[in-house]
Amino acid sequence: MQFCQGHWDKLKTEIHSLGLGQFIAGSEEEMGRKLSAQADAPGGAPSKNTFDPLMNAFMAITQRALEVGGIGLMIELQTPPNPECPLCFMQQVHEQGCKIEGCTFTYEAWIGYAAKDQLDYAKSMGIVGEA
C-alpha cells in the first residue's frame, strides 16, 4: 500500500507543522534502518533512535484503513482502475455509496489525527515538549 503523492505531501506537511520534521528519515536507507531496528525492538515500539513520525503516521493510517475496509482492501488497492492510495480508495467507495445529498465527509482528517498521535508519542518519550 502506498499513498498518492497528494496525501503523502499533506501528511509530511502536517508532521513538519507539528515540529516533528527533524525526526523524518532523510533517505530510504535511513528509513529502512529505523524500521528494521524498530521491528527488532521489544514490542516493536519506536524509541528515541528509531522514531520516524512520517512512517509511523503512514502505518497508523494504513492499519486503520485495513480495520475499516478489511483484508479485501489490500486486493482492491491492487486492482485497476482503483487508486492504490488507501485514503483515495476509501473516499471513492464512500462517495459511490453515500446516500446523503451534498455529503462533505472526507478521510482527510485521518492525516491530522495520525500526525497528532505522533506528537503525543514524541512527548511521551520526552524528545519534544511536555507530555
Secondary structure, 3 states (H helix, E strand, C coil): CCCCHHHHHHHHHHHHHCCCHHHCCCCHHHHHHHHHHHHHCHHHCCCCCCCCHHHHHHHHHHHHHHHHHCCHHHHHHCCCCCCCCHHHHHHHHHHHHCCCCCCCCCCCHHHHHHHHHHHHHHHHHCCCCCC
